[in-house]
Amino acid sequence: MFIPRKVLEEKLRQLLAEDVGEGDVTSAAVVPAGLKVEAVVMAKEAGVAAGIEEVSILAESLGLNVTADVVDGEKIINGQIILKISGDARTILSAERTMLNLLSRMSGIATATRGLAEKLDKAKATAKIAATRKTALGLGYFDKKAVQVGGGDPHRLRLDDMILIKDNHIAIAGSVETAVKRAKQAASFSKKIEAEVTSVADALKAAEAGADIVMLDNFSPKQVREAVGALKKAGFFGKVFLEVSGGITEQNLIEYASAQVDIISMGALTHSVKALDISLEVTQIK
């Protein structure tokens, strides 16, 4: 994932502006104007670093000096220094929480994703872990990038990425076949069409109607195998991409992967992530 630096700076400054409000009254009251300091950003638990690029860009855009000791995607340990920041003390303290929130959340997402991806690799499974659109409002880009840093697939970034026909679309259209056919007639050739189904019968109907991707929603591993068997018998297996979503955990991940699906999407990667514990400490006052 890449966006031009100036666009990324604007996204980051919006996050900072939300936190600063009309001014950091604490730093203004306690910290002398013009004071220079050095600080370190330190991991307080092991995980996978993510958000290093973003925090570095934010700090540099504020006139601070930054040295990154790790890169995004690198494994880090408890007590490891990941960034060194120096410059205006008030600026560092005003941006501290925004920088740490971003680093902690992105690193938490990357850490969780990496753990699941490595579990699939160890089992020699071909399925790939993916995120969903269950991201924090305003943080979609950062959440999705963190999944990618962790070795997962970001899935749709926005509604205009692809056509994903869900249960309510089908309810309004009347059937999955009607929904897929309408999508094929209206959509650009450049947009893939995915249909979310809740039964083996509808999985077959979606494939027959021309869906590129069939999402098996809240299927048990046994039901996934039944759907795969039916698609094989009908000649669609290997011709449509198979995604499974809903009810998937670290404990049953391999059972789902062994059912021969292509993508395993998990909303928990972003909607209930455990942030990695990361802190900033001033180490020298100049």
Secondary structure as the mmCIF struct_conf table of DSSP 4:
data_model
#
loop_
_struct_conf.conf_type_id
_struct_conf.id
_struct_conf.beg_label_comp_id
_struct_conf.beg_label_asym_id
_struct_conf.beg_label_seq_id
_struct_conf.end_label_comp_id
_struct_conf.end_label_asym_id
_struct_conf.end_label_seq_id
HELX_RH_AL_P HELX_RH_AL_P1 ARG A 5 VAL A 20
TURN_TY1_P TURN_TY1_P1 GLY A 21 GLU A 22
HELX_RH_AL_P HELX_RH_AL_P2 VAL A 25 VAL A 30
BEND BEND1 VAL A 31 VAL A 31
HELX_LH_PP_P HELX_LH_PP_P1 PRO A 32 PRO A 32
TURN_TY1_P TURN_TY1_P2 ALA A 33 GLY A 34
STRN STRN1 LYS A 36 ALA A 43
BEND BEND2 LYS A 44 GLU A 45
STRN STRN2 GLY A 47 VAL A 48
BEND BEND3 GLY A 51 GLY A 51
HELX_RH_AL_P HELX_RH_AL_P3 ILE A 52 SER A 61
TURN_TY1_P TURN_TY1_P3 LEU A 62 GLY A 63
STRN STRN3 ASN A 65 ALA A 68
BEND BEND4 ASP A 69 VAL A 70
TURN_TY1_P TURN_TY1_P4 ASP A 72 GLY A 73
STRN STRN4 LYS A 75 ILE A 76
TURN_TY1_P TURN_TY1_P5 ASN A 78 GLY A 79
STRN STRN5 ILE A 81 ASP A 88
HELX_RH_AL_P HELX_RH_AL_P4 ALA A 89 LYS A 122
TURN_TY1_P TURN_TY1_P6 ALA A 123 LYS A 124
STRN STRN6 LYS A 128 ALA A 130
BEND BEND5 ARG A 133 ARG A 133
TURN_TY1_P TURN_TY1_P7 LEU A 137 GLY A 138
HELX_RH_AL_P HELX_RH_AL_P5 GLY A 140 VAL A 149
TURN_TY1_P TURN_TY1_P8 GLY A 150 GLY A 151
STRN STRN7 ASP A 153 ASP A 153
BEND BEND6 LEU A 157 ARG A 158
TURN_TY1_P TURN_TY1_P9 LEU A 159 ASP A 160
BEND BEND7 ASP A 161 MET A 162
STRN STRN8 ILE A 163 ILE A 165
HELX_RH_AL_P HELX_RH_AL_P6 ASP A 167 ALA A 173
BEND BEND8 GLY A 174 SER A 175
HELX_RH_AL_P HELX_RH_AL_P7 VAL A 176 ALA A 186
BEND BEND9 ALA A 187 ALA A 187
TURN_TY1_P TURN_TY1_P10 PHE A 189 SER A 190
BEND BEND10 LYS A 191 LYS A 191
STRN STRN9 ILE A 193 VAL A 197
BEND BEND11 THR A 198 SER A 199
HELX_RH_AL_P HELX_RH_AL_P8 VAL A 200 ALA A 209
TURN_TY1_P TURN_TY1_P11 GLY A 210 GLY A 210
BEND BEND12 ASP A 212 ASP A 212
STRN STRN10 ILE A 213 ASP A 217
TURN_TY1_P TURN_TY1_P12 ASN A 218 ASN A 218
HELX_RH_AL_P HELX_RH_AL_P9 PRO A 221 LYS A 233
TURN_TY1_P TURN_TY1_P13 ALA A 234 GLY A 235
STRN STRN11 PHE A 237 PHE A 237
TURN_TY1_P TURN_TY1_P14 GLY A 238 LYS A 239
STRN STRN12 VAL A 240 VAL A 240
STRN STRN13 PHE A 241 SER A 245
BEND BEND13 GLY A 246 GLY A 247
TURN_TY1_P TURN_TY1_P15 GLU A 250 ASN A 252
HELX_RH_AL_P HELX_RH_AL_P10 LEU A 253 ALA A 257
TURN_TY1_P TURN_TY1_P16 SER A 258 ALA A 259
BEND BEND14 ASP A 262 ASP A 262
STRN STRN14 ILE A 263 SER A 265
TURN_TY1_P TURN_TY1_P17 GLY A 267 GLY A 267
HELX_RH_AL_P HELX_RH_AL_P11 ALA A 268 HIS A 271
TURN_TY1_P TURN_TY1_P18 SER A 272 SER A 272
STRN STRN15 ILE A 278 ILE A 285
#
